[in-house]
Amino acid sequence: MTTFNFCAGPAMLPTAVMQQAQQEFINWQQQGCSVMEISHRSKPFIKVAAEAEQDLRDLLQIPDNYKVLFMHGGGRGQFSAVPLNLFQAAANATKSSADYIVSGAWSKAAVEEGHKYGKLNVQDIRHTTDAGLRTITDPSQWQLNSNAAFVHCCPNETVDGVEFTGLPQTDVPIVADLSSTILSRPIDVSRYGVIYAGAQKNIGPSGLTLAIVREDLLPAANAAIPAVLDYRLAADNDSMFNTPPTFAWYLAGLVFKWLKQQGGITEMATRNQEKASLLYDYIDKSDFYSNDVVKAYRSWMNVPFFLGDERLNDMFVEQAQQHGLLALKGHRMVGGMRASIYNAMPLEGVQTLVSFMQEFERVNG
Ligand code: PMP
């Protein structure tokens, strides 16, 4: 039976990539050992690392004045790294506060961490419409402080299933947690000061974290920042100040090559939109299932949905699993179901899910 894994992260990776990694697992490039058993400073690994960076630069069209950092620590590591680095970088300009936009669970968690390192002006943009739907204030309407060191936001909220694509008009550097939406559609990198993302959704295995940092936002050398979170140290050492997560970096490189072969992220955007529309259209037509996010802010990547009768939840998850549809149980904070449909999820996976949902509705509706 073909299985489709809807886990929010660590998420499924492209089958072709997994097969290639499997083939070269024991004896990589005739080295007589695995890529995870060689030095990060060896020539073959440095080539892998440099190619992965270049492929990512090509895919996202990253301008030359941005550093691409391959770091440890996940999204939460960046919740600390961002204020630690950016408050330092802005210290000369006496900018000691930052704007933090809250659009869901992860941007809220970033606030809780950021408070440790400076003054935050927190703006919760979540609302409920008269019809009881969840929505957010559009980025064009955010109240921003022109003297802030940076503005932090999370354009795709993995738990809440809320996504915005616009950005505010501001001269303040925009810092975006793109953990669950990076590479799902084209973006204009030059509009951001920092982009960061944990790898385990659209990039590769967990353990690797990307930070794309505009050069003028690198902190001063010898800043009081834990060395492994220091953007300048990472940049000055080609992300090899300490031993990087080499296997995850290698696998991310394979994913980037796969993305290029598929036609790049413009093609991914077409596919992602098609997959998301298929699922949302079916949910909207059905009286049995619902999604409570206003259409303009629905996530392409994470689709939470609810059964009208919550008592059927466990049976839905169990039967879905028997049909090869894995990890559909919703996040504990939201309940219901959640289908995460990142780049690696083929259209066929969403079609199979919708067929299963139809049949479940027919029998239990
Ligand atoms: N930000 C977002 C948007 C996320 O989805 C997650 C994890 N699901 C995190 C941050 C935290 O990432 P990590 O577990 O890698 O620290």
Residues whose N, C-alpha, C, O or C-beta is under 5 A from the ligand:
A	BS01	PMP	G73 G74 G75 R76 G77 W106 N156 T158 D177 S179 S180 G198
